[in-house]
Amino acid sequence: MSSKKRIIEKEFKINAVKYMQEHPELTFEDAAHNLGVSVSSLHRWVKAYSSVDINNDNTSNIFRGSGNYSSDELFWLVITIILIIQ
């Protein structure tokens, strides 16, 4: 029996990090349980979010997933070139 990987949206991850910030009294274990995610995932999201300037609120490049492109601009450039070549 194979298990399917649960895909979690970027907005949920950002909200989970904000939840941790708004509830400093909670441990990672408690917060992860409340959110229904693993402790390691929550740790990873908090670490990724901490590398972003929160005041700037530029969250476009965090939690990018497993894609191969380093930015959305590069992705769309490649798509445009492919369409032009065809």
C-alpha positions in Angstrom: 0.0 0.0 0.0 1.5 3.3 -1.1 1.0 6.6 0.7 0.3 9.8 -1.2 2.3 12.8 -0.3 0.1 15.6 1.1 0.6 18.8 -0.7 0.4 21.9 1.5 -0.3 25.3 0.0 2.1 28.2 0.5 -0.6 30.3 2.2 -1.1 27.6 4.8 2.6 27.5 5.6 2.8 31.2 6.0 -0.3 31.2 8.2 1.3 28.4 10.3 4.4 30.4 10.8 2.3 33.5 11.8 0.4 31.2 14.2 3.7 30.3 15.9 4.6 33.9 16.1 1.3 34.9 17.6 1.4 32.1 20.2 4.9 32.1 21.7 3.6 30.1 24.7 3.1 27.0 22.4 5.8 24.5 21.8 6.5 23.3 18.3 4.9 20.0 19.2 1.7 21.7 20.5 1.4 24.0 17.5 2.1 21.2 15.0 -0.6 19.1 16.7 -3.1 22.0 16.6 -2.3 22.6 12.9 -2.3 18.9 11.9 1.2 18.9 10.5 4.5 17.3 11.6 6.9 19.0 13.9 9.7 18.8 11.4 7.6 20.5 8.7 6.7 23.3 11.0 10.4 23.8 12.0 11.4 23.9 8.3 8.7 26.5 7.5 9.7 28.7 10.4 13.3 28.5 9.4 12.5 29.3 5.7 10.2 32.2 6.8 12.9 33.7 9.1 15.2 34.2 6.2 12.7 36.7 4.6 12.3 40.3 5.5 9.0 40.2 7.3 8.6 44.0 7.1 8.9 43.9 3.3 6.4 41.0 3.2 8.1 39.6 0.1 7.1 36.0 0.4 7.1 35.2 -3.3 10.2 33.0 -3.3 9.8 31.1 0.0 8.3 27.6 0.0 8.9 27.3 -3.7 8.5 23.5 -3.6 10.6 21.1 -5.7 10.6 23.0 -9.0 13.7 23.5 -11.0 13.4 27.2 -11.6 14.9 29.8 -9.3 12.3 32.4 -9.9 8.8 32.8 -11.5 10.3 35.2 -14.0 12.8 32.5 -15.3 10.0 30.0 -15.5 7.8 32.3 -17.7 10.8 33.2 -19.8 11.4 29.6 -20.6 7.7 29.0 -21.4 7.7 32.1 -23.7 10.8 30.8 -25.5 9.2 27.4 -26.0 6.1 28.9 -27.4 8.0 31.2 -29.8 10.1 28.2 -31.1 7.0 26.2 -31.8 
